[in-house]
Amino acid sequence: MKILKSAAIAFSLTVAMGSFSTAALAEDGRTTFKPIDAIKGVLDRITTAETAINNGVDGAEVAVLIKSAADYAKEINANDKVARENSKALIHFKAAITSAKAANLQESKEHLAKARAVVESLKKLI
Protein backbone atom coordinates (compact mmCIF):
# COMPACT_ATOMS: atom_id res chain seq x y z
CA MET A 1 0.00 0.00 0.00
CA LYS A 2 2.88 2.32 0.79
CA ILE A 3 4.36 1.80 -2.70
CA LEU A 4 0.97 2.45 -4.31
CA LYS A 5 0.59 5.65 -2.29
CA SER A 6 4.05 6.90 -3.38
CA ALA A 7 3.30 6.03 -7.01
CA ALA A 8 -0.01 7.90 -6.87
CA ILE A 9 1.66 11.00 -5.44
CA ALA A 10 4.42 10.85 -8.06
CA PHE A 11 1.85 10.45 -10.85
CA SER A 12 -0.29 13.34 -9.61
CA LEU A 13 2.79 15.56 -9.31
CA THR A 14 3.82 14.69 -12.86
CA VAL A 15 0.36 15.45 -14.22
CA ALA A 16 0.14 18.71 -12.28
CA MET A 17 3.54 19.94 -13.50
CA GLY A 18 2.90 18.88 -17.09
CA SER A 19 -0.54 20.47 -17.31
CA PHE A 20 0.83 24.02 -17.47
CA SER A 21 2.52 24.99 -20.67
CA THR A 22 5.62 27.07 -20.06
CA ALA A 23 5.19 28.70 -23.47
CA ALA A 24 1.70 29.85 -22.52
CA LEU A 25 2.96 31.34 -19.27
CA ALA A 26 6.05 32.98 -20.77
CA GLU A 27 6.50 36.74 -20.81
CA ASP A 28 5.38 38.70 -23.84
CA GLY A 29 8.13 41.33 -23.48
CA ARG A 30 10.84 39.40 -25.33
CA THR A 31 10.95 39.68 -29.11
CA THR A 32 13.31 37.60 -31.19
CA PHE A 33 14.69 38.58 -34.57
CA LYS A 34 16.16 36.70 -37.48
CA PRO A 35 19.95 37.09 -37.40
CA ILE A 36 20.06 39.10 -40.64
CA ASP A 37 17.36 41.48 -39.34
CA ALA A 38 19.27 41.93 -36.08
CA ILE A 39 22.46 42.71 -38.02
CA LYS A 40 20.62 45.33 -40.07
CA GLY A 41 19.20 46.83 -36.88
CA VAL A 42 22.66 47.06 -35.32
CA LEU A 43 24.08 48.69 -38.44
CA ASP A 44 21.22 51.23 -38.41
CA ARG A 45 21.94 52.08 -34.78
CA ILE A 46 25.66 52.43 -35.51
CA THR A 47 24.81 54.83 -38.34
CA THR A 48 22.61 56.82 -35.96
CA ALA A 49 25.43 57.07 -33.41
CA GLU A 50 27.95 58.11 -36.07
CA THR A 51 25.55 60.76 -37.36
CA ALA A 52 25.14 62.08 -33.82
CA ILE A 53 28.92 62.31 -33.43
CA ASN A 54 29.22 64.16 -36.74
CA ASN A 55 26.48 66.59 -35.68
CA GLY A 56 28.30 67.44 -32.44
CA VAL A 57 25.91 65.82 -29.99
CA ASP A 58 26.99 65.59 -26.34
CA GLY A 59 29.10 62.56 -25.34
CA ALA A 60 26.55 61.25 -22.84
CA GLU A 61 23.83 61.18 -25.50
CA VAL A 62 26.18 59.46 -27.94
CA ALA A 63 26.97 56.87 -25.25
CA VAL A 64 23.25 56.11 -24.93
CA LEU A 65 22.97 55.64 -28.71
CA ILE A 66 25.99 53.34 -28.76
CA LYS A 67 24.56 51.37 -25.82
CA SER A 68 21.34 50.80 -27.77
CA ALA A 69 23.43 49.42 -30.65
CA ALA A 70 25.34 47.17 -28.26
CA ASP A 71 22.12 45.92 -26.65
CA TYR A 72 20.67 45.16 -30.06
CA ALA A 73 23.88 43.36 -31.04
CA LYS A 74 23.22 40.93 -28.21
CA GLU A 75 20.12 39.81 -30.13
CA ILE A 76 22.25 38.36 -32.94
CA ASN A 77 22.05 34.64 -32.35
CA ALA A 78 22.83 32.24 -35.19
CA ASN A 79 25.67 29.85 -34.29
CA ASP A 80 28.91 29.64 -32.32
CA LYS A 81 31.07 31.31 -34.98
CA VAL A 82 28.70 34.26 -35.14
CA ALA A 83 28.63 34.48 -31.34
CA ARG A 84 32.45 34.58 -31.15
CA GLU A 85 32.69 37.30 -33.79
CA ASN A 86 29.82 39.22 -32.21
CA SER A 87 31.66 39.23 -28.89
CA LYS A 88 34.50 41.08 -30.66
CA ALA A 89 32.03 43.72 -31.79
CA LEU A 90 30.69 44.03 -28.24
CA ILE A 91 34.23 44.76 -27.03
CA HIS A 92 34.45 47.64 -29.52
CA PHE A 93 31.01 48.88 -28.46
CA LYS A 94 32.10 48.89 -24.81
CA ALA A 95 35.25 50.85 -25.68
CA ALA A 96 33.18 53.29 -27.75
CA ILE A 97 30.79 53.87 -24.84
CA THR A 98 33.70 54.49 -22.48
CA SER A 99 35.26 56.96 -24.93
CA ALA A 100 31.96 58.76 -25.46
CA LYS A 101 31.40 59.15 -21.72
CA ALA A 102 34.90 60.67 -21.49
CA ALA A 103 33.91 63.10 -24.28
CA ASN A 104 36.53 61.60 -26.61
CA LEU A 105 34.20 61.34 -29.59
CA GLN A 106 36.91 60.83 -32.21
CA GLU A 107 38.15 57.68 -30.47
CA SER A 108 34.55 56.59 -30.01
CA LYS A 109 33.98 57.00 -33.74
CA GLU A 110 37.02 54.81 -34.48
CA HIS A 111 35.70 52.06 -32.23
CA LEU A 112 32.31 52.32 -33.91
CA ALA A 113 33.97 51.88 -37.31
CA LYS A 114 35.71 48.73 -36.05
CA ALA A 115 32.44 47.45 -34.59
CA ARG A 116 30.69 48.17 -37.92
CA ALA A 117 33.33 46.14 -39.77
CA VAL A 118 32.89 43.18 -37.42
CA VAL A 119 29.08 43.32 -37.59
CA GLU A 120 29.15 43.51 -41.40
CA SER A 121 31.44 40.47 -41.47
CA LEU A 122 28.76 38.53 -39.55
CA LYS A 123 26.63 38.46 -42.72
CA LYS A 124 29.18 36.11 -44.32
CA LEU A 125 28.98 33.69 -41.40
CA ILE A 126 25.21 33.22 -41.52
N, C-alpha and C positions, 0 to 999 in steps of 0.2 A: 504494500500500500504506500509505503514511503517513497519508493521509486516512481510509482504512478503519480503521486502528488508532485514530485520534483519535475517529472516530464510534463505535466499539465502546466505548471508554472512557467517552465522554459518555453513551451509552445505558445502560451498566451503572451509572454513577453515578446517573442519573435513576431507574432501577428500584430501586436500593438506598435512595435517599432517599424514594421514594414508597411503599415497602413497609411503613414504620412509620407507623401512624396517630398523629398528635399527640394526638388525643382519648383514645386508649387509654393513652397514656403520661402524660397530664396528672395533676396532683395531685388527690387526693380531698379536701383540706382546705378548698377554696373552695366555699361554698354561695351560690347566687344566690336572690334573692327577687323576687316580683312587686312593682312599685312601691307598690301600695296596701298590701301586707303590710309592706313596709319602713317606710312612713309610720306605720302603726299601731304597729310595734315602737319607732320613735323616740318617738312620743307616750307610749307606756307607760314608756319609760326616763326621759323628762322628768318624768312624774308621780312616778316613784320618787325622782328627785332632789329634786323639790319637797317630797315627803313627808319625806324625810330632813332637809331644811332646817327644815321646820316642827317636826320632832321634836328639833331641837337637836343633830344629829350634827356631828362634827368637820369642819372645812373640808376637810381632806385627803381624808377619805372621800367627802365630797360631790363633790370634784373628780374622783375616780375614777368616780363614778356619772355625772357629766356627760360625762366622756370616753367612757364606754361609749355614751351617747346620740349623741355626735358621731361616733364610729366607725361606729355603725349608720346614721347619716344619710348616710354616704358610700356606702352600699349602694343608695340611691335613684337609679335610673338609668332614665329614661324617654325624655326628649328634651332638646334644648338649652335650652328655656325652663325646664324643671324643674331642670336643672343650674345655670342662672344663679340662680334663686331659692333653690336649696338652698345655694349658696355663701354667700348672705346669712345663712342660718341657721347655717352653720358659723362665720361671723364672730362671731355672738352666742354660740355655744357656746364659742369660744375665749376671749371676754371673760368668760364665766361661770366658766370653769375658772380663769382668772387671778384673778378676784375671790374665788373659793372658796379658792384657795391662800393668799391674803392674809387669810383669815378675815373677809372682807366678804360675809357670806352674804345680806344684804338686796340688795346690788347684783347679786349672782349670781342671786338669784331674779328680779330685774327682767329680766336678760338671758335667763334661761330662758323668761320669759313672752313676750318678743319672738321668741325662737327657736320657741316653740310656735305663735305666730301665723303665722310664715312657713311652718312645716312643715304646718300645717292648710290654708294657702292652696295648697299643692302639690296637694291633692286636686282642686281645680278645674282644674288644668293638665293632668291626666292624661286 
